[in-house]
Amino acid sequence: MEQYSGNFSNAYKKGTKYYSIEGLSTDEAIAIEESDGQYIKAYREGEYELRSVFNGFFDGQQGIIKVFILSILCFLVVLLIYKIQKNNR
């Protein structure tokens, strides 16, 4: 087996070794070393999807309300900063 580099895992600690399996594409499966000389075969079930913290936060009618509230809050913060600066002159 040849050691396979890159990527990450949510299930295994940092430094866990994983390898390509001869005759199999790494898109299909890899071998993960669990302990000295003991391996498990891990099958790829799909692509990892990177999601934003805001994924779905601004969707639909509630999203419109959230944008409106955030806009008002931003306006009030800008107004407050303006008044503070005006009073300090």
C-alpha positions in Angstrom: 0.0 0.0 0.0 1.1 3.6 -0.7 0.4 6.2 2.0 -2.3 8.7 0.9 -1.7 12.4 1.9 -3.9 15.4 2.4 -7.5 15.8 3.6 -8.8 15.4 7.1 -11.1 13.3 9.3 -13.6 14.1 12.0 -13.4 10.6 13.4 -9.6 10.0 13.6 -7.0 12.1 15.6 -4.4 14.2 13.8 -1.5 12.1 12.5 -3.6 9.0 11.8 -2.1 7.3 8.7 -4.3 6.4 5.8 -3.4 4.7 2.5 -4.5 4.1 -1.0 -5.5 0.5 -1.7 -3.8 -1.1 -4.6 -6.3 -1.7 -7.4 -8.9 0.6 -5.9 -9.4 4.3 -6.7 -9.2 6.6 -3.7 -12.5 8.0 -4.8 -14.0 4.6 -3.9 -12.1 3.7 -0.6 -9.0 4.1 1.4 -7.3 2.1 4.2 -7.0 3.7 7.6 -4.4 2.5 10.1 -6.2 2.0 13.5 -3.2 0.5 15.3 0.2 -1.1 14.3 -0.6 -3.4 11.4 -4.4 -3.1 11.8 -6.3 -1.4 9.0 -9.9 -0.7 8.2 -11.4 0.0 4.8 -13.2 3.3 4.6 -15.6 3.8 1.7 -16.2 7.2 0.2 -19.9 7.9 0.4 -19.9 11.4 -1.2 -18.2 14.7 -1.6 -17.5 16.8 1.5 -19.7 19.9 1.4 -18.3 23.1 2.9 -21.1 25.1 4.4 -21.3 28.6 5.5 -22.3 29.6 9.1 -25.1 31.6 7.4 -26.3 28.7 5.2 -30.1 29.0 5.2 -30.0 31.9 7.7 -31.4 34.4 5.2 -33.8 32.1 3.3 -37.5 32.7 3.0 -39.7 35.2 4.7 -37.8 34.9 8.0 -34.6 35.7 6.1 -36.2 39.0 4.9 -37.2 39.9 8.4 -33.6 39.1 9.7 -32.1 41.3 6.9 -34.5 44.1 7.8 -33.7 43.9 11.6 -29.9 43.7 10.9 -30.2 46.8 8.6 -32.0 48.7 11.3 -29.4 47.7 13.9 -26.5 48.8 11.5 -28.3 52.1 10.9 -28.6 52.7 14.7 -24.9 51.8 15.3 -23.8 54.2 12.6 -26.1 56.9 14.0 -24.8 56.3 17.6 -21.2 56.6 16.3 -22.0 59.8 14.5 -23.6 61.3 17.6 -20.7 60.3 19.8 -18.2 61.8 17.4 -20.3 65.0 17.1 -20.5 65.4 20.9 -16.7 64.9 21.3 -15.9 67.9 19.0 
